[in-house]
Amino acid sequence: MSVRLDPDATLLAITEKWPETVAVFVAQGFPQMGDEEKRRAFGGAISLRQATALKKLDLDAFLDLLNTAVEDDDAADVVSQNGEKPLRVMGLLPCPVRIPLEEAFAEFAESYHDRTGRNIQTEFQAASVGASWMEEHVNSIDDPEEFPDLFISAGFETFFDPKGIGKFRDAFADRTPYEHFNPSFDNLGLRDPSGRYAIISVVPAVFLVNTNELGDGEMPRTWGDLLEPRFEQRVSLPVGDFDLFSGILLDIRRRYGDEGVRKLGRSLLESLHPAQMVKVGSRPKAPLVTIMPYFFTRMAQPGSPMQAVWPEDGAILSPIFLLAKKSGGEALQPVIDFFCSKEVGEVLAIKGLFPSTNPEVDNGLQSENSFSWLGWDWIEKTDIAAEIKECEALFEEGRETV
């Protein structure tokens, strides 16, 4: 039965009655709602109507989001018309492609129901709310049966940490419908040889160089260049993008050892969101180089001093994983096929500049656009969660020496 929330109820009252709405508030610009203490202080003092007015948000649209979250949660316990529980699909979608992917999947889910009589319960969040949402909705799961049938997200630590999703790794199966990956990844060994983790796309990290700051200096072309003394306190890093930042730290340590990570720490001037960096121009003490997802380089305006550089030794990548439970059976295969399809691959590759593994997609890359990948052998023999913590400590050591 449809639920209609009271717009004059306090945020606290809404979240206490429907805990599933907490993630909506966090995703829509109320991060304090993700913390219980702050939720009680802030949420108990303001109504939904007041909160949306404060943020200049459309009240009716916000109500629709909340109602959908409540109804989707209720649907989890309702069997479909064929007597089966809905398939559960969850994940964090990269911000640049979240809306088109959600719209395409909603259309697919409707046609899937028409064909099979089975519902699909979905919960997608923007990758920007990743850490808090993952902690509340994914890392807290102890029973593999409670894990969603299909989960999609970028990242490293959570996927391999035995305290996180990694504890369920034997419950997953790579059921990618194509035998060979896109030629963009030839000889990279990106496919999981154990047949558990499917990768449908990647987030490449590249450089955006401020040529005003560079002056007559030599253009940085490799990751090793950024570790040189001339780049100390001249680089902006995506520290807030945990998935990509962790991937960068791991790759630098693998290639350049502990001192390489310390040098990277010494290079840090500040952490900026890529959308901020492309606008800084020639302001005082602007970063000379910003490391960012490839997507954001397209925001640099023609004639601006910001120049994109694809590292000659490979863009460090953060994989976008598609985890499918073996227990999902054949009913799950059409959903897997959707996310692995050429249609979705083109959304990722063209709208998001996240190169797709689908072999039919034109990723728009040049032959010299190579990648740097940790490799499955390295991943299998490494405690990645511990490795990331060690890298973070080394990075901080480097920062403290400048």
C-alpha positions as CSV (number, residue, x, y, z in Angstrom):
1,M,0.0,0.0,0.0
2,S,1.3,3.5,-0.9
3,V,2.7,5.6,2.0
4,R,2.5,9.4,2.1
5,L,4.8,11.1,4.5
6,D,3.7,14.2,6.4
7,P,5.8,17.2,5.2
8,D,5.3,18.9,8.5
9,A,6.7,16.0,10.5
10,T,10.3,16.5,11.9
11,L,13.1,14.8,10.1
12,L,13.7,12.8,13.3
13,A,10.1,11.6,13.4
14,I,10.3,10.5,9.8
15,T,13.6,8.6,10.2
16,E,12.5,6.9,13.5
17,K,9.4,5.6,11.8
18,W,11.1,4.7,8.6
19,P,14.9,4.2,9.1
20,E,15.3,3.4,5.4
21,T,14.9,7.2,4.7
22,V,18.2,8.1,6.5
23,A,20.1,7.2,3.3
24,V,17.9,9.5,1.3
25,F,18.5,12.5,3.6
26,V,22.3,11.9,3.5
27,A,22.3,11.6,-0.3
28,Q,20.3,14.8,-0.7
29,G,22.6,17.1,1.2
30,F,21.8,16.4,4.9
31,P,25.0,14.5,6.0
32,Q,24.2,15.1,9.7
33,M,21.3,12.8,9.4
34,G,23.7,9.9,9.0
35,D,24.9,10.4,12.6
36,E,22.5,9.4,15.3
37,E,23.5,12.1,17.8
38,K,23.4,14.8,15.1
39,R,20.2,13.4,13.7
40,R,18.5,13.8,17.1
41,A,19.7,17.4,17.5
42,F,19.2,18.6,14.0
43,G,16.4,16.4,12.9
44,G,14.3,16.9,16.0
45,A,14.3,20.7,15.5
46,I,13.2,21.0,11.9
47,S,10.4,19.8,9.7
48,L,10.7,18.3,6.3
49,R,9.0,21.4,4.8
50,Q,11.5,23.7,6.6
51,A,14.5,21.6,5.7
52,T,13.7,21.5,1.9
53,A,13.1,25.3,2.0
54,L,16.4,25.8,3.7
55,K,18.2,23.8,1.0
56,K,16.0,25.2,-1.8
57,L,14.8,21.7,-2.7
58,D,11.5,20.8,-4.3
59,L,9.3,19.5,-1.5
60,D,7.2,17.3,-3.7
61,A,10.2,15.7,-5.4
62,F,11.8,15.1,-2.0
63,L,8.6,13.4,-0.7
64,D,8.6,11.2,-3.8
65,L,12.2,10.1,-3.0
66,L,11.3,9.3,0.6
67,N,8.1,7.5,-0.3
68,T,10.0,5.4,-2.9
69,A,12.5,4.4,-0.2
70,V,9.8,3.4,2.2
71,E,7.8,1.4,-0.4
72,D,10.9,-0.3,-1.8
73,D,11.9,-1.4,1.7
74,D,8.4,-2.7,2.3
75,A,8.6,-4.6,-1.0
76,A,11.5,-6.6,0.3
77,D,9.1,-8.7,2.4
78,V,6.4,-9.0,-0.2
79,V,6.5,-12.0,-2.6
80,S,6.0,-11.4,-6.3
81,Q,2.9,-12.7,-8.1
82,N,4.8,-15.9,-9.0
83,G,5.4,-16.6,-5.3
84,E,9.1,-15.6,-5.2
85,K,10.7,-12.8,-3.2
86,P,12.0,-9.8,-5.3
87,L,15.6,-9.8,-6.4
88,R,17.5,-7.2,-4.5
89,V,19.9,-4.9,-6.4
90,M,21.9,-2.3,-4.6
91,G,24.9,-0.2,-5.1
92,L,26.8,3.1,-5.4
93,L,26.7,4.6,-8.8
94,P,29.3,7.2,-10.1
95,C,27.7,10.6,-9.8
96,P,28.1,11.6,-13.5
97,V,26.1,8.6,-14.7
98,R,23.8,7.9,-11.7
99,I,20.6,9.4,-13.2
100,P,20.8,7.9,-16.7
101,L,21.6,4.4,-15.2
102,E,18.8,4.6,-12.7
103,E,16.3,5.6,-15.4
104,A,17.5,2.8,-17.7
105,F,17.3,0.3,-15.0
106,A,13.8,1.3,-13.9
107,E,12.7,0.7,-17.5
108,F,14.4,-2.7,-17.5
109,A,13.0,-3.7,-14.1
110,E,9.5,-3.0,-15.4
111,S,10.0,-5.1,-18.5
112,Y,11.6,-7.8,-16.4
113,H,8.5,-7.9,-14.2
114,D,6.2,-8.0,-17.2
115,R,8.1,-11.0,-18.6
116,T,8.7,-13.0,-15.4
117,G,6.2,-11.7,-12.8
118,R,9.1,-11.1,-10.5
119,N,9.8,-7.8,-8.8
120,I,13.2,-6.2,-8.4
121,Q,13.9,-4.2,-5.3
122,T,16.5,-1.5,-6.0
123,E,18.5,0.9,-3.9
124,F,21.1,3.0,-5.7
125,Q,23.0,5.8,-4.0
126,A,25.5,8.3,-5.4
127,A,29.1,7.3,-4.9
128,S,29.7,10.6,-3.1
129,V,27.9,9.2,0.0
130,G,29.8,6.0,-0.2
131,A,31.6,5.6,3.2
132,S,28.7,6.3,5.5
133,W,26.1,4.4,3.4
134,M,28.4,1.4,3.0
135,E,29.0,1.2,6.7
136,E,25.3,1.4,7.5
137,H,23.9,-0.8,4.8
138,V,26.6,-3.2,3.6
139,N,29.5,-3.7,6.0
140,S,27.1,-4.4,8.8
141,I,25.7,-7.5,7.1
142,D,26.8,-10.7,8.7
143,D,24.7,-13.3,7.0
144,P,25.5,-13.9,3.3
145,E,21.7,-14.5,2.7
146,E,21.1,-10.9,3.7
147,F,23.5,-9.6,1.1
148,P,21.8,-8.2,-2.0
149,D,21.6,-10.5,-5.0
150,L,23.6,-8.0,-7.0
151,F,25.8,-5.2,-5.8
152,I,27.6,-2.6,-7.9
153,S,30.2,-0.1,-6.8
154,A,33.8,1.1,-7.4
155,G,36.4,0.5,-4.7
156,F,39.1,-1.7,-3.2
157,E,39.1,-1.9,0.6
158,T,35.5,-3.0,1.2
159,F,35.5,-5.6,-1.5
160,F,38.5,-7.5,-0.2
161,D,38.4,-6.7,3.5
162,P,37.5,-9.9,5.4
163,K,35.6,-7.7,7.8
164,G,33.6,-6.2,4.9
165,I,32.3,-7.6,1.6
166,G,35.4,-9.8,1.4
167,K,34.0,-12.2,3.9
168,F,31.4,-13.2,1.3
169,R,33.8,-13.5,-1.7
170,D,33.0,-17.2,-2.2
171,A,29.3,-16.5,-2.5
172,F,30.0,-14.4,-5.7
173,A,30.3,-15.6,-9.3
174,D,31.5,-13.7,-12.3
175,R,28.7,-14.3,-14.8
176,T,29.8,-11.6,-17.3
177,P,28.1,-12.6,-20.6
178,Y,31.1,-11.8,-22.9
179,E,34.2,-13.9,-23.0
180,H,36.8,-11.2,-23.8
181,F,37.1,-7.8,-22.4
182,N,37.2,-4.6,-24.4
183,P,40.5,-4.2,-26.4
184,S,41.2,-1.1,-24.2
185,F,42.3,-3.6,-21.5
186,D,44.3,-6.0,-23.7
187,N,47.2,-7.6,-21.8
188,L,46.1,-6.0,-18.5
189,G,44.7,-9.2,-16.9
190,L,41.7,-7.3,-15.6
191,R,39.4,-10.3,-15.4
192,D,39.3,-12.2,-12.1
193,P,40.9,-15.6,-12.7
194,S,39.0,-17.0,-9.6
195,G,35.7,-16.3,-11.3
196,R,34.2,-14.3,-8.4
197,Y,34.5,-10.6,-9.0
198,A,33.1,-9.1,-12.2
199,I,34.4,-5.8,-13.5
200,I,32.2,-3.8,-15.9
201,S,34.1,-0.5,-16.0
202,V,36.9,1.5,-14.5
203,V,37.5,4.9,-13.1
204,P,40.9,6.1,-14.4
205,A,43.0,8.7,-12.5
206,V,44.8,11.2,-14.7
207,F,46.5,14.6,-14.3
208,L,45.1,18.1,-14.8
209,V,48.0,20.5,-15.1
210,N,47.8,24.2,-14.4
211,T,50.0,25.6,-17.1
212,N,50.0,29.1,-15.5
213,E,51.7,27.5,-12.4
214,L,53.9,25.3,-14.5
215,G,55.5,28.2,-16.4
216,D,58.6,27.1,-18.2
217,G,58.8,23.9,-16.1
218,E,58.8,20.4,-17.6
219,M,55.3,18.9,-18.0
220,P,54.7,15.9,-15.6
221,R,54.2,12.8,-17.7
222,T,54.4,9.9,-15.3
223,W,53.5,9.1,-11.7
224,G,57.2,9.0,-10.9
225,D,57.5,12.7,-12.0
226,L,55.0,13.7,-9.3
227,L,57.3,12.3,-6.6
228,E,60.1,14.6,-7.5
229,P,61.0,17.5,-5.1
230,R,59.8,20.1,-7.6
231,F,56.3,19.0,-7.0
232,E,56.4,19.2,-3.1
233,Q,53.2,20.9,-2.0
234,R,52.2,21.5,-5.6
235,V,49.6,18.7,-6.1
236,S,45.9,18.3,-5.2
237,L,44.8,14.8,-4.5
238,P,41.3,13.2,-4.3
239,V,41.7,12.4,-0.6
240,G,37.9,12.6,-0.1
241,D,37.3,10.0,-2.9
242,F,38.2,7.0,-0.8
243,D,38.0,4.4,-3.6
244,L,40.2,6.3,-6.0
245,F,42.6,7.6,-3.4
246,S,43.1,4.1,-1.9
247,G,43.8,2.8,-5.4
248,I,46.5,5.5,-6.0
249,L,48.2,4.9,-2.6
250,L,48.3,1.1,-3.2
251,D,49.6,1.5,-6.8
252,I,52.3,4.0,-5.7
253,R,53.5,1.7,-2.9
254,R,53.6,-1.3,-5.2
255,R,55.8,0.5,-7.7
256,Y,57.8,2.9,-5.6
257,G,57.8,1.4,-2.1
258,D,57.2,3.1,1.2
259,E,59.3,6.2,0.3
260,G,57.2,6.7,-2.8
261,V,54.1,7.0,-0.6
262,R,55.9,9.4,1.7
263,K,56.9,11.5,-1.3
264,L,53.3,11.6,-2.5
265,G,52.4,12.9,0.9
266,R,55.0,15.6,0.6
267,S,53.5,16.6,-2.8
268,L,50.1,17.3,-1.3
269,L,49.1,21.0,-1.3
270,E,45.4,20.5,-0.7
271,S,42.5,18.2,-1.4
272,L,40.0,19.7,-3.8
273,H,36.9,18.2,-5.5
274,P,37.8,18.0,-9.2
275,A,34.9,20.4,-10.0
276,Q,36.6,23.0,-7.8
277,M,40.0,22.4,-9.3
278,V,39.0,23.1,-12.9
279,K,37.9,26.6,-11.8
280,V,40.9,27.7,-9.7
281,G,42.8,29.2,-12.7
282,S,45.7,31.3,-11.5
283,R,44.6,32.1,-7.9
284,P,47.5,32.4,-5.4
285,K,49.0,29.1,-4.4
286,A,46.9,27.1,-6.8
287,P,47.9,23.5,-7.2
288,L,50.2,22.9,-10.2
289,V,48.8,19.4,-10.7
290,T,45.5,17.9,-9.7
291,I,45.0,14.1,-9.8
292,M,41.4,13.4,-10.7
293,P,39.0,11.0,-12.4
294,Y,39.2,11.3,-16.2
295,F,35.6,12.5,-16.4
296,F,36.3,15.8,-14.7
297,T,39.0,16.8,-17.3
298,R,36.1,17.6,-19.7
299,M,35.0,20.4,-17.4
300,A,38.2,22.4,-18.3
301,Q,37.0,25.2,-20.7
302,P,38.8,25.8,-24.1
303,G,41.5,28.4,-23.6
304,S,41.8,27.8,-19.9
305,P,45.2,27.1,-18.4
306,M,44.2,23.6,-17.3
307,Q,45.6,20.9,-19.5
308,A,44.7,17.2,-19.1
309,V,47.6,14.7,-19.2
310,W,47.1,10.9,-19.4
311,P,50.1,9.4,-17.5
312,E,52.5,7.7,-19.9
313,D,52.9,4.9,-17.4
314,G,49.2,4.3,-17.2
315,A,46.2,5.9,-15.5
316,I,45.8,4.3,-12.1
317,L,42.4,2.7,-12.1
318,S,39.6,2.0,-9.6
319,P,37.4,-0.9,-10.9
320,I,33.7,-0.7,-10.9
321,F,32.7,-4.1,-9.6
322,L,29.5,-6.1,-10.3
323,L,29.1,-8.7,-7.5
324,A,26.4,-11.3,-8.3
325,K,25.5,-14.0,-5.8
326,K,25.6,-17.6,-6.9
327,S,22.3,-18.2,-5.1
328,G,20.6,-15.7,-7.4
329,G,20.3,-18.5,-10.0
330,E,19.2,-18.1,-13.6
331,A,16.6,-15.4,-12.6
332,L,19.5,-13.0,-11.9
333,Q,21.2,-13.5,-15.3
334,P,19.1,-11.0,-17.2
335,V,19.9,-8.4,-14.6
336,I,23.6,-9.2,-14.9
337,D,23.3,-9.0,-18.7
338,F,21.7,-5.5,-18.4
339,F,24.6,-4.1,-16.4
340,C,27.1,-5.7,-18.8
341,S,25.2,-4.6,-21.9
342,K,26.5,-2.3,-24.7
343,E,23.8,0.2,-23.7
344,V,25.1,0.5,-20.1
345,G,28.7,0.4,-21.3
346,E,28.1,3.3,-23.5
347,V,26.5,5.3,-20.7
348,L,29.6,4.6,-18.6
349,A,32.1,5.2,-21.4
350,I,30.5,8.2,-23.2
351,K,28.6,10.1,-20.5
352,G,31.0,9.3,-17.6
353,L,34.3,8.6,-19.3
354,F,34.5,5.4,-17.4
355,P,35.9,2.9,-19.9
356,S,33.7,-0.2,-20.3
357,T,34.9,-3.8,-20.4
358,N,32.1,-4.6,-22.9
359,P,34.0,-5.5,-26.2
360,E,31.4,-3.8,-28.4
361,V,31.8,-0.3,-26.7
362,D,34.0,2.4,-28.3
363,N,35.7,3.8,-25.2
364,G,37.1,6.7,-27.2
365,L,40.6,6.1,-26.1
366,Q,43.9,6.4,-28.0
367,S,46.3,3.5,-28.3
368,E,48.7,5.2,-25.9
369,N,46.0,5.6,-23.2
370,S,47.2,2.7,-21.0
371,F,46.3,1.7,-17.5
372,S,48.1,0.7,-14.3
373,W,46.4,-2.2,-12.5
374,L,47.4,-3.8,-9.2
375,G,46.8,-7.3,-10.6
376,W,44.9,-10.2,-9.2
377,D,48.0,-12.0,-8.1
378,W,48.9,-9.0,-5.9
379,I,45.4,-8.7,-4.6
380,E,45.1,-12.3,-3.7
381,K,48.3,-12.3,-1.6
382,T,47.7,-8.9,0.1
383,D,45.7,-7.9,3.1
384,I,44.4,-4.8,1.3
385,A,42.6,-3.3,4.3
386,A,45.9,-3.4,6.3
387,E,47.9,-2.3,3.3
388,I,45.7,0.8,2.9
389,K,46.1,1.7,6.6
390,E,49.9,1.4,6.3
391,C,49.8,3.6,3.1
392,E,47.7,6.2,4.9
393,A,50.2,6.3,7.7
394,L,53.2,6.6,5.3
395,F,51.3,9.4,3.4
396,E,50.8,11.3,6.7
397,E,54.5,10.8,7.6
398,G,55.4,12.5,4.3
399,R,53.0,15.4,4.9
400,E,54.5,16.0,8.3
401,T,58.1,16.5,6.9
402,V,57.3,19.5,4.7
